Amino acid sequence: MSKPLVSVRDLTVEFVGNRRAHALDKISFDLQAGEVLGLLGESGSGKSVSLRTLLRLHPQRTTRISGSMEVDGMDVLALKGRELEAYRGGTASMVFQEPGLAFDPVYTIGQQITEAIRAHEALDHRSAMQRALQMLERVQIPQARRRYDAYPHELSGGMRQRAMIALALACKPRLLLADEPTTALDATVQIQILLLLRELQKETGMSVIFVTHDIGAAVEVADKIAVMYGGRIVEENSVAGIVHNPRHPYTAGLLASTVSTENRGKPLLAVPGSPPDLSALPPGCSFAPRCSNARQQCTSEKPQVISVNGERLACWNPVSPLLKEETELATA
Ligand SMILES: Nc1ncnc2c1ncn2[C@@H]1O[C@H](COP(=O)(O)OP(=O)(O)OP(=O)(O)O)[C@@H](O)[C@H]1O
């Protein structure tokens, strides 16, 4: 297999400001060019922190980061000044749940996309403007010329989301980070935006990391899924593997209902109990207090991540027997 576009190893993030939290604990994953990874998990599991860390958006003063992140051959943690600016919005860019985070209310949509292009590429104003217009057309904004001159508040939620996708893709990123891009929208608009994202991904060959609470959306858009719990990736597999053969008891709990594309829009089922307090994680598996499969080892020892044929699992006592044997072999 070719060298991955994204390679994250043992990425650990600790917030050390007023609100302390051990938000990410040694997460590792690879993503090939053109692959779509869905990050799935309950609120507070570390999905958004993972994306924001990949874009180096956390203030350095209050954030301790260790491990490594390589994107398109770049050591992302080592990037500084101009290189970091070129990376953000150039190599990697982000679509947020709320377009208000991407657009400044006092400039028009078109001005902002044009300026973003000029910040990354040596294009004259006219050429950048043309590219911005093409992007607005490509994301299927009707009357794109007129919308170019509109202010963000003059567009509907769905249109603003399309405009944000145009902004994120204007500089042809190799990696798109999408943080619950459809959660705030009506169900029909959600589907349209998901299909648009998938179409654009295929057309451009970019890789995408897509954060969602919505199982159906992950199934629709992703090639593989990483399930996060308490700041760790507890299971990673192909979409089919996760859906038809969940191995971690947490994944199995999340998928307790039948998963199909008809379930699009369906939130994750609640697993009984509450997520862990990230400022005081227990010594063993942080899911153990909620896990019906937990045994004594689970409360005292943190499970290692076992990797077999592209599947990853961190669990002492998984629900699926195949990896159970492999886990025992691998940790014997
Ligand atoms: N800047 C910060 N300072 C302190 N703690 C933070 C900061 N940002 C996030 N956290 C904490 O890190 C943990 C992970 O947050 P994150 O936003 O990644 O969760 P999430 O899985 O994306 O949840 P949601 O689905 O609700 O967005 C949470 O406990 C959150 O409170």
The ligand as an ORCA input file, in Angstrom:
! r2SCAN-3c Opt
* xyz 0 1
  N     -10.063     24.320     24.865
  C     -10.395     23.382     25.746
  N     -10.044     23.470     27.041
  C     -10.349     22.513     27.928
  N     -11.042     21.386     27.626
  C     -11.440     21.250     26.353
  C     -11.160     22.233     25.337
  N     -11.683     21.796     24.159
  C     -12.270     20.612     24.429
  N     -12.131     20.279     25.728
  C     -12.604     19.061     26.377
  O     -12.064     17.958     25.668
  C     -13.029     16.897     25.618
  C     -13.249     16.454     24.206
  O     -13.955     17.485     23.534
  P     -14.424     17.373     22.027
  O     -14.992     18.705     21.664
  O     -13.347     16.843     21.174
  O     -15.574     16.295     22.116
  P     -16.464     15.743     20.930
  O     -16.284     14.274     20.898
  O     -16.157     16.463     19.662
  O     -17.912     16.101     21.446
  P     -19.156     16.774     20.677
  O     -19.689     15.666     19.842
  O     -20.060     17.201     21.761
  O     -18.596     17.908     19.858
  C     -14.284     17.412     26.300
  O     -14.283     16.967     27.637
  C     -14.107     18.913     26.262
  O     -14.767     19.531     27.350
*
